Amino acid sequence: MTRTARAFWLHYPGHGEIREVELDEPGPEDVVVRTLCSGVSRGTETLVFRGGVPESQYGAMRAPFQDGEFPGPVKYGYLNVGLVEEGPAALRGRTVFSLYPHQTRYVVPASAVTPVPEGVPAPRAVLAGTVETAVNAAWDAAPLLGDRIAVVGAGMVGASVAAVLSRFPAVRVQLVDAEPARAEVARALGVDFALPGEAAGDLDLVVHASATEQGLARSLELLAPEGTVLELSWYGDRRIGLPLGEAFHSRRLTVRSSQVGTVSPARGARRSYGDRMALALELLTDPAFDALVTGECGFEELPEVLPRLASGEIPGLCHRVRYDAESAVSPG
């Protein structure tokens, strides 16, 4: 039996296309998943689309089910929600999340999918990969009771981090962004908002997620003595200046990195990747996260939409891709 599907490929930087692909025959421990919706990770995925991945980071940036190589042709993406059509009895008919690119159907090991909990609609579940990053950042940040915190950069990751950190007891979380319209997102998530020049200072912790040099500098300025900036931004092939003069040393400030590719050392001995993803999906029972989805298109529209996302012509946070039943190529 030949099984085929349709997949979005980056043919070369700045140009994508829909291709027909042949699926592997599933084994006894595999699942066949029909995609319901996927999400475009606006930061990382548009950087890949522009060809901005440094050659030194090709290995580190590789997605779990990536086909091809940077800068292209490459099939890239990792926010996918689908319905299990074939596989172990416990998963058949279940809605699942996986780190799979934009493709109408696919075959993966059953261990590579996570069931979506009751109470989390499939369209919201596409955020699981981003909320997983926020969970890992919260483990790295290790806030204390009553901490004063800012998240600089109200993109998908920054907004998710602010939402997660606001659930810690007695903390004060402020979401900081240069775009005034992001105040609506902050309001929906239940956190305060400020423009960079108006942000409260004397903070215990700042999580930086704006991917700008100015944002990182402002993050350091907002810290109290002995405070910490947790750096979540991915700059790709850009060189960023870090202001380590003036009072950086006398105030004993700290800049730490955080990256979702490994489970935080704070929990790595006791939590697996699967545990982290299951926790992210559990957090998505909160409908406030719907505020992070700000656009939608059909799967067949991706070749025209992704250039507009990468250029900023289409603004917003997560862009959701919907899959009609007709777009999937049935087993033949």
Phi, psi and omega in degrees: 000132176261128178247132178232161178210178177241136185227150175270127178240141166277107183291313172203161185310125179091357182220119179244164181206157175268129180236148170277134181232151178263133182269149173291153174289127183290142173270180183296337180255015180256165172234147170255122186242132171261121185291134174263317178199156175223170182231145175267119174284102192300325181284292186294314187290324177287331174297317176299317182299323180282352183080028185266013179278121178297145181302327181293344183249012181303317180291315182294330183271358184295130178280155185305322182240033177293139168246146182083184185227154173292148359276356178153162359292142182207140173257114191226146178151163185200027177231091188226131176236129182212180181249129180285117180266327179219149178145192179306146186304324183294342183250341183301130180083358181273147169276131186226157173252142174213162180270056185251149178292187182281104183205143188290323176217155178201162178239125179218163173300145179302331180291347183269001178242150178238123179301138177277127183295156170301140181094354175246105179295148182306318180299330177280331185295344177297343180280356188302320180296324179287318178293329174299320175299319179295321177299314180297321178296321178295321176296319178292320184289325179047059180294154179254162180307127176081009181296149173259120191229144169234146170245115183263115184111105185259044171280195182303312184289311182300316179296321178295319178298316179299319180296318181292314182293331181293346180276353176284144184298132169063012177277154174248119183243129176238129177266126187243128179204151180281349181263111183301332182295340180290351176299327179294321177296314179301317180298317180295328180275352178080029177236161178287163180224147174207147168288157185307318183286347183250003185291144176290143181253200180058047188262150176282326186212137171232127173261121183258125182219025182270346182058032176231150177296321180296321180295321179293318178298317179294325178300317178295321180296332184279350185283147166282163175308137181068017176281171186232136167259124173263116186267114179254348186293144173247118188263355179063235183264013180269142174268133185240133176275139180242119184284095182255012176269207179048239189261013184304312183284318183293333178270357176054053180277158182232138171240122181237147177266156174217138184210136188282351183299335175233152175292137182312136177305335179294339182228359187301330181282344187235352182230138177263173174301320179297320177298318182295317179293319179299321178294319178300316179293325177297319179297332182285003169294342179281116181293350178300332181293344177302337181296342182278347177265112189241004178198163182206148174210169174278156180305316183293345180273352186305318180301332178270331186278320185298321175300325180287328174292316183294326181277347184089001178299322172261108182276178174119198185249245182287133175253119184267141179248125180259150182237117175280153181302329182289340183282341179277136177270119185290157175305140182245000000 
